[in-house]
Amino acid sequence: MAAAPSVASIKKHFRRLHDPRVQGRTKHLLIDLLVLALCGVIANCDDWPDIALFARQRESWFRRFLRLPGGIPAHDTFERVFAALNPQALQACCLAWLRAVAGLAGLAHIAIDGKSLRGSAHGKLGALHLVSAWATKAHVSLGQVAVEGQGNEITAIPKLLELLDLDGALVTIDAIGCQKGIAKKIIDRGGDYVLVVKANQEGLLQDIQQTVTQALDGELPAGQVRQCTTTDRGHGRSEQRHCVIIEDLRGIGERAAWPQLRVVGMCYRERTAHGQTMTEVCYFIGSRRMAARR
């Protein structure tokens, strides 16, 4: 019974997608192809033959909610139809549907990160670099923007934020996204931010480091400092994390320039694997007051 609303949802979000085929000469409905392909991708299929095989093995189940007048399409049918679809229109439909699905699970945390796709370089073309938004609770990618190398992530992140409904969400971004304009964009769209601070914000980093030192030395009001230590073990590895959250911002010289800045903090990680220990210290700013464990 749960399948019908899902198909209805797909129909709703993909109804504006133009079918490029000659009408009256097609054996397979576009909505059937879309549902089969989406299910195949979710099931970790890697290519069109995988998707066609996946669908054939589950044909009786798919017929419970799909018409399939021509049966299960061959893999070359999938390839031919999807190659003819407008890629921008298809992406817009997919993102709209994914945002709706993610909304059912809630968007408590959205992680924004840039990655170069391994194996995407070809000939004179460099690797494809994407900035993507990942809903960590729903395990869904909410959107992505292609950029020409990591240096252009600063301009790509605001474009990606424009695609998202951030109402009530906590957005985390690495140091390259620690920009006042990006923080403002997140706040303006109804979200909160946690931004990693590194040497690209040298003055801010020094102020946070000094504030953390004062907190650890007991020089700040105890009610405005929260700390938590956690340890994870498994598969021969262990990681200990110590987090400090500070609401006393008197030592942050540019605090008024960061929209709704409410906390600064530090996370110290010590990871041991195969007899070797590595440490990392991460400093950050945030617009939401929350417990150090969170």
Long-range contacts (C-beta under 8 A, 24 or more apart in sequence): 3-64, 3-65, 4-65, 7-31, 7-35, 7-65, 7-66, 9-97, 9-100, 9-101, 10-34, 10-35, 10-38, 10-97, 13-93, 13-96, 13-97, 13-100, 14-93, 14-97, 16-89, 16-93, 17-85, 17-86, 17-89, 17-90, 17-93, 18-85, 18-86, 18-89, 20-81, 20-84, 20-85, 20-86, 21-81, 21-84, 26-70, 27-69, 27-70, 27-71, 27-73, 28-68, 28-69, 28-70, 28-73, 28-77, 28-81, 29-66, 29-67, 29-68, 29-69, 30-81, 31-66, 32-66, 32-67, 32-68, 32-73, 33-73, 33-77, 33-78, 33-81, 33-82, 35-62, 35-66, 36-62, 36-66, 36-72, 36-73, 36-78, 37-78, 37-82, 47-75, 48-75, 48-76, 48-78, 48-79, 49-75, 51-75, 51-78, 52-78, 95-142, 95-143, 95-163, 98-140, 98-141, 98-142, 99-142, 99-143, 99-164, 99-165, 101-138, 101-140, 102-135, 102-138, 102-140, 102-142, 103-165, 104-138, 105-135, 105-137, 105-138, 105-140, 106-137, 106-138, 107-135, 107-137, 107-138, 107-142, 107-165, 107-166, 107-168, 107-169, 108-136, 108-137, 108-168, 108-169, 108-170, 109-135, 109-136, 109-137, 109-169, 109-170, 109-172, 110-134, 110-135, 110-136, 110-142, 110-164, 110-166, 110-169, 110-170, 110-171, 110-172, 110-191, 111-136, 111-171, 111-172, 111-173, 112-157, 112-160, 112-161, 112-171, 112-172, 112-173, 112-177, 113-173, 113-174, 114-147, 114-150, 114-153, 114-156, 114-174, 114-176, 116-150, 131-156, 131-157, 131-160, 132-160, 133-160, 133-163, 133-164, 150-176, 153-177, 154-179, 154-182, 157-182, 158-182, 158-185, 161-185, 161-186, 161-189, 164-189, 165-189, 165-190, 166-190, 166-191, 167-191, 170-194, 170-288, 172-196, 175-200, 175-201, 176-200, 178-204, 178-285, 180-257, 180-258, 180-259, 183-258, 183-259, 183-261, 183-287, 184-259, 186-287, 187-259, 187-260, 187-287, 192-260, 192-286, 192-287, 192-288, 193-285, 193-286, 193-287, 193-288, 194-284, 194-285, 194-286, 194-287, 194-288, 195-284, 195-285, 195-286, 196-282, 196-283, 196-284, 197-283, 197-284, 197-285, 198-283, 203-253, 203-254, 204-252, 204-253, 204-254, 204-285, 205-283, 207-251, 207-252, 207-253, 207-254, 207-264, 208-252, 208-264, 208-265, 208-266, 208-283, 208-284, 208-285, 209-266, 209-283, 210-251, 211-246, 211-248, 211-249, 211-251, 211-252, 211-264, 212-244, 212-246, 212-264, 212-265, 212-266, 212-283, 214-251, 215-244, 215-246, 215-248, 216-244, 220-246, 220-248, 221-248, 224-248, 226-291, 226-292, 227-292, 228-291, 228-292, 228-293, 230-293, 236-273, 236-274, 237-271, 237-272, 237-273, 238-271, 238-272, 238-273, 239-269, 239-270, 239-271, 239-272, 240-269, 240-270, 240-271, 241-267, 241-268, 241-269, 241-270, 242-267, 242-268, 243-267, 243-268, 243-292, 243-293, 244-292, 245-290, 245-291, 245-292, 247-289, 258-285, 259-287, 260-287, 261-285, 261-286, 261-287, 262-286, 262-287, 262-288, 262-289, 263-287, 263-288, 263-289, 263-290, 265-292
